[in-house]
Amino acid sequence: MLRGWFSWSALLVGMYAAFLLAGLTAAALLVTRRATQHTRIAFGPALIAGALLVLLGQ
């Protein structure tokens, strides 16, 4: 992972951001009824977005 090369804090903040973004996305899909509790949601885009947020923020 590229974030781990920068620092441990970048790695941890990036993972936290990914989980936060994925949770917000899932909540938005559930509220708008575009997804159910059994719908699979990809986690890869959230990981990429979390990494970009951390790396661009440094």
C-alpha distance matrix in Angstrom:
0.0 3.8 5.5 5.6 7.1 9.6 10.8 11.0 12.9 10.5 8.1 11.4 13.0 10.5 10.8 14.5 14.9 13.5 16.1 18.7 18.4 18.6 21.5 23.3 23.1 24.5 27.1 28.2 28.5 30.5 32.8 33.6 34.2 32.0 30.3 31.6 30.2 29.7 27.8 24.3 21.8 18.5 15.5 13.1 14.7 14.4 10.6 10.7 13.5 12.0 9.1 12.0 14.3 12.5 11.7 15.2 16.7 16.0
3.8 0.0 3.8 5.4 5.4 7.1 9.4 10.8 12.3 9.4 8.3 12.0 12.8 10.4 12.0 15.3 15.0 14.4 17.4 19.4 18.9 19.8 22.8 24.0 23.9 25.7 28.2 28.9 29.6 31.8 33.8 34.4 35.4 33.2 31.9 33.5 32.3 32.1 29.9 26.5 23.7 20.4 17.4 14.8 15.5 15.2 11.7 10.7 13.0 11.7 8.1 10.2 12.6 10.5 8.9 12.4 14.1 13.1
5.5 3.8 0.0 3.8 5.3 5.4 6.7 7.8 8.7 5.6 4.9 8.6 9.3 7.4 9.4 12.3 12.3 12.4 15.3 16.9 17.0 18.3 20.8 22.0 22.4 24.4 26.5 27.4 28.4 30.5 32.2 33.1 34.4 32.5 31.1 32.6 31.3 31.4 29.5 26.3 23.3 20.4 17.0 15.1 15.6 14.3 11.0 10.7 12.1 9.9 6.7 9.3 10.6 7.8 7.2 11.0 11.8 10.8
5.6 5.4 3.8 0.0 3.8 5.4 5.3 5.7 8.2 6.6 5.0 8.5 10.5 9.5 10.6 13.6 14.5 14.6 16.8 18.9 19.5 20.4 22.7 24.3 24.9 26.5 28.6 29.8 30.8 32.6 34.5 35.7 36.7 34.9 33.2 34.4 32.7 32.7 31.1 27.8 25.2 22.3 18.8 17.2 18.3 16.9 13.4 13.8 15.5 12.9 10.2 13.0 14.1 11.0 10.7 14.5 14.8 13.3
7.1 5.4 5.3 3.8 0.0 3.8 5.7 8.0 10.4 8.7 8.4 11.9 13.4 12.4 14.0 16.9 17.4 17.6 20.2 22.0 22.3 23.4 25.9 27.3 27.7 29.5 31.7 32.7 33.6 35.6 37.4 38.4 39.5 37.6 36.1 37.5 36.0 35.9 34.1 30.8 28.0 25.0 21.6 19.5 20.4 19.5 15.9 15.6 17.3 15.2 11.9 14.0 15.4 12.3 10.8 14.4 15.2 12.9
9.6 7.1 5.4 5.4 3.8 0.0 3.8 7.2 8.4 6.5 7.9 11.1 11.7 11.3 13.8 16.0 16.2 17.1 19.8 21.0 21.4 23.1 25.4 26.3 27.1 29.2 31.0 31.8 33.2 35.3 36.7 37.7 39.2 37.4 36.2 37.7 36.3 36.6 34.8 31.6 28.6 25.8 22.4 20.5 20.7 19.4 16.3 15.7 16.6 14.3 11.3 12.7 13.5 10.1 8.6 11.9 12.1 9.5
10.8 9.4 6.7 5.3 5.7 3.8 0.0 3.8 5.4 5.2 6.5 8.9 10.1 10.7 12.7 14.5 15.4 16.7 18.8 20.0 21.1 22.8 24.6 25.8 27.0 28.8 30.4 31.6 33.1 34.8 36.2 37.6 39.0 37.6 36.1 37.3 35.6 36.1 34.6 31.6 28.7 26.2 22.5 21.2 21.7 19.8 16.7 17.0 17.7 14.7 12.4 14.5 14.5 10.8 10.6 14.0 13.2 10.8
11.0 10.8 7.8 5.7 8.0 7.2 3.8 0.0 3.8 5.4 5.1 6.2 8.6 9.8 10.8 12.4 14.2 15.4 16.8 18.3 19.9 21.3 22.7 24.3 25.8 27.2 28.6 30.3 31.8 33.1 34.6 36.3 37.5 36.3 34.5 35.3 33.4 33.9 32.7 29.8 27.2 24.9 21.2 20.4 21.3 19.0 16.0 17.1 17.8 14.4 12.8 15.6 15.3 11.7 12.6 16.0 14.9 13.2
12.9 12.3 8.7 8.2 10.4 8.4 5.4 3.8 0.0 3.8 5.3 5.1 5.9 8.3 9.8 10.4 11.9 14.0 15.4 16.2 17.9 19.8 20.9 22.1 23.9 25.6 26.6 28.1 30.0 31.3 32.5 34.3 35.8 34.7 33.2 34.1 32.3 33.3 32.0 29.4 26.5 24.5 20.8 20.3 20.7 18.0 15.5 16.6 16.5 12.9 12.0 14.4 13.2 9.7 11.4 14.3 12.5 11.2
10.5 9.4 5.6 6.6 8.7 6.5 5.2 5.4 3.8 0.0 3.8 5.5 5.2 5.9 8.5 9.8 10.3 12.0 14.2 15.0 16.0 18.0 19.7 20.7 22.0 24.0 25.4 26.5 28.2 29.9 31.1 32.6 34.1 32.8 31.5 32.7 31.3 32.0 30.4 27.6 24.6 22.3 18.6 17.7 17.7 15.4 12.8 13.3 13.3 10.0 8.5 10.7 10.0 6.3 7.7 10.9 9.8 8.8
8.1 8.3 4.9 5.0 8.4 7.9 6.5 5.1 5.3 3.8 0.0 3.8 5.6 5.2 6.3 8.7 9.9 10.6 12.5 14.2 15.3 16.6 18.4 20.0 21.1 22.6 24.3 25.8 27.1 28.6 30.2 31.7 32.9 31.4 29.8 30.8 29.1 29.6 28.1 25.2 22.4 20.0 16.3 15.4 16.2 14.0 10.9 12.2 12.9 9.6 8.2 11.4 11.4 8.4 9.8 13.3 12.8 12.2
11.4 12.0 8.6 8.5 11.9 11.1 8.9 6.2 5.1 5.5 3.8 0.0 3.8 5.4 5.2 6.2 8.6 9.9 10.8 12.2 14.2 15.4 16.6 18.3 20.0 21.2 22.5 24.3 25.8 27.0 28.5 30.4 31.5 30.5 28.7 29.4 27.5 28.3 27.2 24.5 21.8 20.1 16.3 16.3 17.0 14.1 11.7 13.8 13.9 10.2 10.1 13.3 12.4 9.7 12.2 15.2 13.9 13.9
13.0 12.8 9.3 10.5 13.4 11.7 10.1 8.6 5.9 5.2 5.6 3.8 0.0 3.8 5.5 5.0 6.0 8.5 9.9 10.3 12.0 14.1 15.2 16.2 18.1 19.8 20.8 22.2 24.1 25.5 26.6 28.4 29.9 28.9 27.6 28.6 27.0 28.2 26.8 24.4 21.4 19.7 16.1 16.1 16.0 12.9 11.2 12.8 11.9 8.1 8.8 11.2 9.4 7.1 10.3 12.6 11.0 11.6
10.5 10.4 7.4 9.5 12.4 11.3 10.7 9.8 8.3 5.9 5.2 5.4 3.8 0.0 3.8 5.4 5.0 6.1 8.7 9.8 10.4 12.2 14.1 15.2 16.3 18.2 19.8 20.9 22.4 24.2 25.6 26.9 28.3 26.9 25.6 26.9 25.6 26.4 24.6 22.0 18.8 16.8 13.2 12.7 12.5 9.8 7.6 9.0 8.6 4.9 5.3 8.2 7.4 5.7 8.5 11.1 10.6 11.7
10.8 12.0 9.4 10.6 14.0 13.8 12.7 10.8 9.8 8.5 6.3 5.2 5.5 3.8 0.0 3.8 5.4 5.0 6.3 8.6 9.8 10.6 12.3 14.2 15.3 16.5 18.2 19.9 21.1 22.5 24.2 25.9 26.8 25.6 23.8 24.7 22.9 23.6 22.2 19.5 16.7 14.9 11.1 11.5 12.2 9.2 7.0 9.8 10.0 6.6 7.7 11.1 10.6 9.5 12.1 14.7 14.3 15.4
14.5 15.3 12.3 13.6 16.9 16.0 14.5 12.4 10.4 9.8 8.7 6.2 5.0 5.4 3.8 0.0 3.8 5.4 5.3 6.1 8.6 10.0 10.6 12.3 14.2 15.4 16.4 18.3 20.0 21.0 22.4 24.4 25.6 24.8 23.1 23.9 22.1 23.4 22.3 20.1 17.2 16.2 12.6 13.7 13.9 10.3 9.5 12.2 11.2 7.8 10.0 12.7 11.1 10.3 13.6 15.6 14.4 15.9
14.9 15.0 12.3 14.5 17.4 16.2 15.4 14.2 11.9 10.3 9.9 8.6 6.0 5.0 5.4 3.8 0.0 3.8 5.5 5.0 6.0 8.5 9.7 10.4 12.1 14.1 15.1 16.3 18.2 19.8 20.9 22.4 24.0 23.0 21.8 23.2 22.0 23.3 21.6 19.6 16.3 15.1 11.8 12.5 11.7 8.1 8.1 10.0 8.1 5.0 8.1 10.0 8.0 8.3 11.8 13.1 12.2 14.4
13.5 14.4 12.4 14.6 17.6 17.1 16.7 15.4 14.0 12.0 10.6 9.9 8.5 6.1 5.0 5.4 3.8 0.0 3.8 5.4 5.2 6.1 8.5 9.9 10.5 12.1 14.1 15.3 16.5 18.2 19.9 21.2 22.3 20.9 19.5 20.8 19.7 20.5 18.7 16.2 13.0 11.5 8.1 8.9 8.5 4.9 4.9 7.7 6.8 4.6 7.7 10.0 9.4 10.1 12.9 14.5 14.5 16.6
16.1 17.4 15.3 16.8 20.2 19.8 18.8 16.8 15.4 14.2 12.5 10.8 9.9 8.7 6.3 5.3 5.5 3.8 0.0 3.8 5.5 5.1 6.0 8.5 9.8 10.4 12.0 14.1 15.3 16.3 18.1 20.0 20.8 19.9 18.0 18.7 17.1 18.3 17.0 14.9 12.1 11.6 8.4 10.6 10.8 7.2 7.9 11.2 10.4 8.3 11.4 13.8 12.8 13.3 16.4 18.0 17.5 19.6
18.7 19.4 16.9 18.9 22.0 21.0 20.0 18.3 16.2 15.0 14.2 12.2 10.3 9.8 8.6 6.1 5.0 5.4 3.8 0.0 3.8 5.5 5.1 6.2 8.6 9.9 10.5 12.2 14.2 15.3 16.4 18.3 19.8 19.3 17.9 18.9 17.7 19.5 18.1 16.7 13.7 13.6 11.0 13.1 12.2 8.5 10.1 12.6 10.6 8.8 12.4 14.0 12.1 13.1 16.5 17.4 16.5 19.1
18.4 18.9 17.0 19.5 22.3 21.4 21.1 19.9 17.9 16.0 15.3 14.2 12.0 10.4 9.8 8.6 6.0 5.2 5.5 3.8 0.0 3.8 5.4 5.1 6.1 8.6 9.8 10.5 12.3 14.2 15.3 16.6 18.2 17.1 16.2 17.9 17.3 18.8 16.8 15.3 11.8 11.5 9.4 11.0 9.3 5.9 8.6 10.4 8.0 7.5 11.3 12.2 10.8 12.8 15.7 16.2 16.0 18.9
18.6 19.8 18.3 20.4 23.4 23.1 22.8 21.3 19.8 18.0 16.6 15.4 14.1 12.2 10.6 10.0 8.5 6.1 5.1 5.5 3.8 0.0 3.8 5.5 5.1 6.1 8.5 9.9 10.6 12.2 14.2 15.5 16.3 15.0 13.5 14.9 14.1 15.3 13.3 11.6 8.3 8.4 6.6 9.3 8.5 5.6 8.5 10.9 9.7 9.6 13.0 14.4 13.7 15.5 18.2 19.0 19.2 21.9
21.5 22.8 20.8 22.7 25.9 25.4 24.6 22.7 20.9 19.7 18.4 16.6 15.2 14.1 12.3 10.6 9.7 8.5 6.0 5.1 5.4 3.8 0.0 3.8 5.4 5.1 6.0 8.5 9.9 10.5 12.1 14.2 15.1 14.7 13.0 13.8 12.6 14.6 13.4 12.6 10.0 11.2 9.8 12.9 12.2 9.3 11.9 14.5 13.0 12.3 15.9 17.3 16.0 17.6 20.7 21.5 21.1 23.8
23.3 24.0 22.0 24.3 27.3 26.3 25.8 24.3 22.1 20.7 20.0 18.3 16.2 15.2 14.2 12.3 10.4 9.9 8.5 6.2 5.1 5.5 3.8 0.0 3.8 5.5 5.1 6.1 8.6 9.8 10.5 12.2 14.0 13.7 13.0 14.5 14.2 16.5 14.9 14.5 11.6 12.9 11.9 14.4 12.8 10.1 13.3 15.1 12.8 12.7 16.4 17.1 15.4 17.6 20.7 20.7 20.3 23.4
23.1 23.9 22.4 24.9 27.7 27.1 27.0 25.8 23.9 22.0 21.1 20.0 18.1 16.3 15.3 14.2 12.1 10.5 9.8 8.6 6.1 5.1 5.4 3.8 0.0 3.8 5.5 5.2 6.2 8.6 10.0 10.7 12.2 11.0 10.5 12.7 13.0 14.7 12.4 11.9 8.8 10.2 10.1 12.5 10.6 8.9 12.5 14.0 12.0 12.9 16.4 16.9 16.0 18.5 21.1 21.1 21.3 24.5
24.5 25.7 24.4 26.5 29.5 29.2 28.8 27.2 25.6 24.0 22.6 21.2 19.8 18.2 16.5 15.4 14.1 12.1 10.4 9.9 8.6 6.1 5.1 5.5 3.8 0.0 3.8 5.4 5.1 6.1 8.6 10.0 10.4 9.7 8.0 9.4 9.3 11.2 9.4 9.5 7.3 9.9 10.3 13.4 12.5 10.9 14.2 16.3 14.9 15.4 18.9 19.8 19.1 21.2 23.9 24.3 24.5 27.5
27.1 28.2 26.5 28.6 31.7 31.0 30.4 28.6 26.6 25.4 24.3 22.5 20.8 19.8 18.2 16.4 15.1 14.1 12.0 10.5 9.8 8.5 6.0 5.1 5.5 3.8 0.0 3.8 5.4 5.1 6.1 8.6 9.7 10.3 9.3 10.2 10.2 13.1 12.0 12.8 11.0 13.6 13.8 16.9 15.7 13.6 16.9 19.0 17.1 17.3 21.0 21.7 20.3 22.5 25.5 25.6 25.3 28.5
28.2 28.9 27.4 29.8 32.7 31.8 31.6 30.3 28.1 26.5 25.8 24.3 22.2 20.9 19.9 18.3 16.3 15.3 14.1 12.2 10.5 9.9 8.5 6.1 5.2 5.4 3.8 0.0 3.8 5.4 5.2 6.2 8.4 8.6 9.0 11.1 12.3 14.8 13.0 14.0 11.9 14.2 14.9 17.4 15.5 14.0 17.7 19.0 16.8 17.7 21.3 21.4 20.1 22.8 25.6 25.2 25.1 28.5
28.5 29.6 28.4 30.8 33.6 33.2 33.1 31.8 30.0 28.2 27.1 25.8 24.1 22.4 21.1 20.0 18.2 16.5 15.3 14.2 12.3 10.6 9.9 8.6 6.2 5.1 5.4 3.8 0.0 3.8 5.6 5.3 6.0 5.2 5.4 8.1 10.0 12.0 9.8 11.2 9.6 12.5 14.0 16.7 15.1 14.4 18.0 19.4 17.7 19.0 22.4 22.7 22.0 24.7 27.1 27.0 27.3 30.6
30.5 31.8 30.5 32.6 35.6 35.3 34.8 33.1 31.3 29.9 28.6 27.0 25.5 24.2 22.5 21.0 19.8 18.2 16.3 15.3 14.2 12.2 10.5 9.8 8.6 6.1 5.1 5.4 3.8 0.0 3.8 5.5 4.9 6.2 5.3 6.1 7.6 10.5 9.5 11.8 11.1 14.5 15.9 19.0 18.0 16.8 20.2 22.1 20.5 21.3 24.8 25.5 24.5 26.9 29.7 29.7 29.7 32.9
32.8 33.8 32.2 34.5 37.4 36.7 36.2 34.6 32.5 31.1 30.2 28.5 26.6 25.6 24.2 22.4 20.9 19.9 18.1 16.4 15.3 14.2 12.1 10.5 10.0 8.6 6.1 5.2 5.6 3.8 0.0 3.8 5.4 7.8 8.4 9.4 11.1 14.2 13.3 15.5 14.5 17.6 18.7 21.7 20.1 18.8 22.3 23.9 21.9 22.7 26.3 26.6 25.2 27.8 30.6 30.3 30.1 33.4
33.6 34.4 33.1 35.7 38.4 37.7 37.6 36.3 34.3 32.6 31.7 30.4 28.4 26.9 25.9 24.4 22.4 21.2 20.0 18.3 16.6 15.5 14.2 12.2 10.7 10.0 8.6 6.2 5.3 5.5 3.8 0.0 3.8 5.5 7.8 10.0 12.6 15.0 13.4 15.7 14.7 17.7 19.3 21.8 20.0 19.3 23.0 24.1 22.1 23.5 26.9 26.8 25.8 28.7 31.2 30.6 30.8 34.3
34.2 35.4 34.4 36.7 39.5 39.2 39.0 37.5 35.8 34.1 32.9 31.5 29.9 28.3 26.8 25.6 24.0 22.3 20.8 19.8 18.2 16.3 15.1 14.0 12.2 10.4 9.7 8.4 6.0 4.9 5.4 3.8 0.0 3.8 5.3 6.9 10.1 12.1 10.9 13.8 13.8 17.1 19.2 22.0 20.7 20.2 23.8 25.2 23.7 25.0 28.4 28.6 27.9 30.7 33.1 32.9 33.2 36.5
32.0 33.2 32.5 34.9 37.6 37.4 37.6 36.3 34.7 32.8 31.4 30.5 28.9 26.9 25.6 24.8 23.0 20.9 19.9 19.3 17.1 15.0 14.7 13.7 11.0 9.7 10.3 8.6 5.2 6.2 7.8 5.5 3.8 0.0 3.8 7.1 10.5 11.6 9.3 11.7 11.4 14.5 17.0 19.3 18.0 18.1 21.7 22.7 21.5 23.3 26.4 26.5 26.3 29.1 31.3 31.0 31.8 35.0
30.3 31.9 31.1 33.2 36.1 36.2 36.1 34.5 33.2 31.5 29.8 28.7 27.6 25.6 23.8 23.1 21.8 19.5 18.0 17.9 16.2 13.5 13.0 13.0 10.5 8.0 9.3 9.0 5.4 5.3 8.4 7.8 5.3 3.8 0.0 3.8 6.9 7.8 5.7 8.6 8.9 12.5 15.0 17.8 17.1 17.0 20.3 21.9 21.0 22.4 25.5 26.1 26.0 28.5 30.7 31.0 31.6 34.7
31.6 33.5 32.6 34.4 37.5 37.7 37.3 35.3 34.1 32.7 30.8 29.4 28.6 26.9 24.7 23.9 23.2 20.8 18.7 18.9 17.9 14.9 13.8 14.5 12.7 9.4 10.2 11.1 8.1 6.1 9.4 10.0 6.9 7.1 3.8 0.0 3.8 5.3 5.3 8.9 10.3 14.1 16.3 19.5 19.4 19.0 21.9 24.0 23.4 24.3 27.4 28.5 28.2 30.3 32.8 33.3 33.7 36.7
30.2 32.3 31.3 32.7 36.0 36.3 35.6 33.4 32.3 31.3 29.1 27.5 27.0 25.6 22.9 22.1 22.0 19.7 17.1 17.7 17.3 14.1 12.6 14.2 13.0 9.3 10.2 12.3 10.0 7.6 11.1 12.6 10.1 10.5 6.9 3.8 0.0 3.8 5.7 8.4 10.1 13.8 15.4 18.9 19.4 18.5 21.0 23.6 23.2 23.6 26.6 28.2 27.8 29.5 32.2 33.1 33.3 36.0
29.7 32.1 31.4 32.7 35.9 36.6 36.1 33.9 33.3 32.0 29.6 28.3 28.2 26.4 23.6 23.4 23.3 20.5 18.3 19.5 18.8 15.3 14.6 16.5 14.7 11.2 13.1 14.8 12.0 10.5 14.2 15.0 12.1 11.6 7.8 5.3 3.8 0.0 3.8 6.4 9.4 12.8 14.9 18.2 19.1 18.8 21.1 23.5 23.7 24.3 27.0 28.6 28.8 30.5 32.8 33.9 34.4 37.0
27.8 29.9 29.5 31.1 34.1 34.8 34.6 32.7 32.0 30.4 28.1 27.2 26.8 24.6 22.2 22.3 21.6 18.7 17.0 18.1 16.8 13.3 13.4 14.9 12.4 9.4 12.0 13.0 9.8 9.5 13.3 13.4 10.9 9.3 5.7 5.3 5.7 3.8 0.0 3.8 6.4 9.9 12.6 15.5 16.1 16.3 18.7 20.8 20.9 22.0 24.6 26.0 26.3 28.3 30.4 31.3 32.1 34.8
24.3 26.5 26.3 27.8 30.8 31.6 31.6 29.8 29.4 27.6 25.2 24.5 24.4 22.0 19.5 20.1 19.6 16.2 14.9 16.7 15.3 11.6 12.6 14.5 11.9 9.5 12.8 14.0 11.2 11.8 15.5 15.7 13.8 11.7 8.6 8.9 8.4 6.4 3.8 0.0 3.8 6.6 9.3 12.1 13.3 13.7 15.7 17.8 18.4 19.5 21.7 23.3 24.0 25.7 27.7 28.8 29.8 32.3
21.8 23.7 23.3 25.2 28.0 28.6 28.7 27.2 26.5 24.6 22.4 21.8 21.4 18.8 16.7 17.2 16.3 13.0 12.1 13.7 11.8 8.3 10.0 11.6 8.8 7.3 11.0 11.9 9.6 11.1 14.5 14.7 13.8 11.4 8.9 10.3 10.1 9.4 6.4 3.8 0.0 3.8 6.4 9.3 9.8 10.1 12.5 14.4 14.8 15.9 18.3 19.7 20.3 22.2 24.2 25.2 26.2 28.7
18.5 20.4 20.4 22.3 25.0 25.8 26.2 24.9 24.5 22.3 20.0 20.1 19.7 16.8 14.9 16.2 15.1 11.5 11.6 13.6 11.5 8.4 11.2 12.9 10.2 9.9 13.6 14.2 12.5 14.5 17.6 17.7 17.1 14.5 12.5 14.1 13.8 12.8 9.9 6.6 3.8 0.0 3.8 5.7 6.8 7.9 9.7 11.3 12.4 13.8 15.6 17.1 18.2 20.0 21.5 22.7 24.1 26.4
15.5 17.4 17.0 18.8 21.6 22.4 22.5 21.2 20.8 18.6 16.3 16.3 16.1 13.2 11.1 12.6 11.8 8.1 8.4 11.0 9.4 6.6 9.8 11.9 10.1 10.3 13.8 14.9 14.0 15.9 18.7 19.3 19.2 17.0 15.0 16.3 15.4 14.9 12.6 9.3 6.4 3.8 0.0 3.8 5.7 5.4 6.4 8.9 10.1 10.7 12.5 14.5 15.5 16.9 18.6 20.1 21.3 23.3
13.1 14.8 15.1 17.2 19.5 20.5 21.2 20.4 20.3 17.7 15.4 16.3 16.1 12.7 11.5 13.7 12.5 8.9 10.6 13.1 11.0 9.3 12.9 14.4 12.5 13.4 16.9 17.4 16.7 19.0 21.7 21.8 22.0 19.3 17.8 19.5 18.9 18.2 15.5 12.1 9.3 5.7 3.8 0.0 3.8 5.4 5.1 6.3 8.6 9.9 10.7 12.4 14.3 15.6 16.6 18.2 19.9 21.8
14.7 15.5 15.6 18.3 20.4 20.7 21.7 21.3 20.7 17.7 16.2 17.0 16.0 12.5 12.2 13.9 11.7 8.5 10.8 12.2 9.3 8.5 12.2 12.8 10.6 12.5 15.7 15.5 15.1 18.0 20.1 20.0 20.7 18.0 17.1 19.4 19.4 19.1 16.1 13.3 9.8 6.8 5.7 3.8 0.0 3.8 5.4 5.1 6.1 8.5 9.9 10.6 12.2 14.3 15.3 16.2 18.0 20.3
14.4 15.2 14.3 16.9 19.5 19.4 19.8 19.0 18.0 15.4 14.0 14.1 12.9 9.8 9.2 10.3 8.1 4.9 7.2 8.5 5.9 5.6 9.3 10.1 8.9 10.9 13.6 14.0 14.4 16.8 18.8 19.3 20.2 18.1 17.0 19.0 18.5 18.8 16.3 13.7 10.1 7.9 5.4 5.4 3.8 0.0 3.8 5.4 5.0 6.0 8.5 9.8 10.4 12.3 14.1 15.2 16.3 18.7
10.6 11.7 11.0 13.4 15.9 16.3 16.7 16.0 15.5 12.8 10.9 11.7 11.2 7.6 7.0 9.5 8.1 4.9 7.9 10.1 8.6 8.5 11.9 13.3 12.5 14.2 16.9 17.7 18.0 20.2 22.3 23.0 23.8 21.7 20.3 21.9 21.0 21.1 18.7 15.7 12.5 9.7 6.4 5.1 5.4 3.8 0.0 3.8 5.5 5.1 6.2 8.6 9.9 10.8 12.2 14.1 15.4 17.1
10.7 10.7 10.7 13.8 15.6 15.7 17.0 17.1 16.6 13.3 12.2 13.8 12.8 9.0 9.8 12.2 10.0 7.7 11.2 12.6 10.4 10.9 14.5 15.1 14.0 16.3 19.0 19.0 19.4 22.1 23.9 24.1 25.2 22.7 21.9 24.0 23.6 23.5 20.8 17.8 14.4 11.3 8.9 6.3 5.1 5.4 3.8 0.0 3.8 5.5 5.1 6.2 8.6 10.0 10.5 12.0 14.0 15.8
13.5 13.0 12.1 15.5 17.3 16.6 17.7 17.8 16.5 13.3 12.9 13.9 11.9 8.6 10.0 11.2 8.1 6.8 10.4 10.6 8.0 9.7 13.0 12.8 12.0 14.9 17.1 16.8 17.7 20.5 21.9 22.1 23.7 21.5 21.0 23.4 23.2 23.7 20.9 18.4 14.8 12.4 10.1 8.6 6.1 5.0 5.5 3.8 0.0 3.8 5.4 5.1 6.1 8.7 9.9 10.4 12.0 14.5
12.0 11.7 9.9 12.9 15.2 14.3 14.7 14.4 12.9 10.0 9.6 10.2 8.1 4.9 6.6 7.8 5.0 4.6 8.3 8.8 7.5 9.6 12.3 12.7 12.9 15.4 17.3 17.7 19.0 21.3 22.7 23.5 25.0 23.3 22.4 24.3 23.6 24.3 22.0 19.5 15.9 13.8 10.7 9.9 8.5 6.0 5.1 5.5 3.8 0.0 3.8 5.5 5.1 6.3 8.6 10.0 10.6 12.8
9.1 8.1 6.7 10.2 11.9 11.3 12.4 12.8 12.0 8.5 8.2 10.1 8.8 5.3 7.7 10.0 8.1 7.7 11.4 12.4 11.3 13.0 15.9 16.4 16.4 18.9 21.0 21.3 22.4 24.8 26.3 26.9 28.4 26.4 25.5 27.4 26.6 27.0 24.6 21.7 18.3 15.6 12.5 10.7 9.9 8.5 6.2 5.1 5.4 3.8 0.0 3.8 5.5 5.3 6.1 8.4 9.8 11.1
12.0 10.2 9.3 13.0 14.0 12.7 14.5 15.6 14.4 10.7 11.4 13.3 11.2 8.2 11.1 12.7 10.0 10.0 13.8 14.0 12.2 14.4 17.3 17.1 16.9 19.8 21.7 21.4 22.7 25.5 26.6 26.8 28.6 26.5 26.1 28.5 28.2 28.6 26.0 23.3 19.7 17.1 14.5 12.4 10.6 9.8 8.6 6.2 5.1 5.5 3.8 0.0 3.8 5.4 5.1 5.8 8.1 10.1
14.3 12.6 10.6 14.1 15.4 13.5 14.5 15.3 13.2 10.0 11.4 12.4 9.4 7.4 10.6 11.1 8.0 9.4 12.8 12.1 10.8 13.7 16.0 15.4 16.0 19.1 20.3 20.1 22.0 24.5 25.2 25.8 27.9 26.3 26.0 28.2 27.8 28.8 26.3 24.0 20.3 18.2 15.5 14.3 12.2 10.4 9.9 8.6 6.1 5.1 5.5 3.8 0.0 3.8 5.7 5.4 5.9 8.9
12.5 10.5 7.8 11.0 12.3 10.1 10.8 11.7 9.7 6.3 8.4 9.7 7.1 5.7 9.5 10.3 8.3 10.1 13.3 13.1 12.8 15.5 17.6 17.6 18.5 21.2 22.5 22.8 24.7 26.9 27.8 28.7 30.7 29.1 28.5 30.3 29.5 30.5 28.3 25.7 22.2 20.0 16.9 15.6 14.3 12.3 10.8 10.0 8.7 6.3 5.3 5.4 3.8 0.0 3.8 5.6 5.1 6.6
11.7 8.9 7.2 10.7 10.8 8.6 10.6 12.6 11.4 7.7 9.8 12.2 10.3 8.5 12.1 13.6 11.8 12.9 16.4 16.5 15.7 18.2 20.7 20.7 21.1 23.9 25.5 25.6 27.1 29.7 30.6 31.2 33.1 31.3 30.7 32.8 32.2 32.8 30.4 27.7 24.2 21.5 18.6 16.6 15.3 14.1 12.2 10.5 9.9 8.6 6.1 5.1 5.7 3.8 0.0 3.8 5.4 5.5
15.2 12.4 11.0 14.5 14.4 11.9 14.0 16.0 14.3 10.9 13.3 15.2 12.6 11.1 14.7 15.6 13.1 14.5 18.0 17.4 16.2 19.0 21.5 20.7 21.1 24.3 25.6 25.2 27.0 29.7 30.3 30.6 32.9 31.0 31.0 33.3 33.1 33.9 31.3 28.8 25.2 22.7 20.1 18.2 16.2 15.2 14.1 12.0 10.4 10.0 8.4 5.8 5.4 5.6 3.8 0.0 3.8 5.5
16.7 14.1 11.8 14.8 15.2 12.1 13.2 14.9 12.5 9.8 12.8 13.9 11.0 10.6 14.3 14.4 12.2 14.5 17.5 16.5 16.0 19.2 21.1 20.3 21.3 24.5 25.3 25.1 27.3 29.7 30.1 30.8 33.2 31.8 31.6 33.7 33.3 34.4 32.1 29.8 26.2 24.1 21.3 19.9 18.0 16.3 15.4 14.0 12.0 10.6 9.8 8.1 5.9 5.1 5.4 3.8 0.0 3.8
16.0 13.1 10.8 13.3 12.9 9.5 10.8 13.2 11.2 8.8 12.2 13.9 11.6 11.7 15.4 15.9 14.4 16.6 19.6 19.1 18.9 21.9 23.8 23.4 24.5 27.5 28.5 28.5 30.6 32.9 33.4 34.3 36.5 35.0 34.7 36.7 36.0 37.0 34.8 32.3 28.7 26.4 23.3 21.8 20.3 18.7 17.1 15.8 14.5 12.8 11.1 10.1 8.9 6.6 5.5 5.5 3.8 0.0
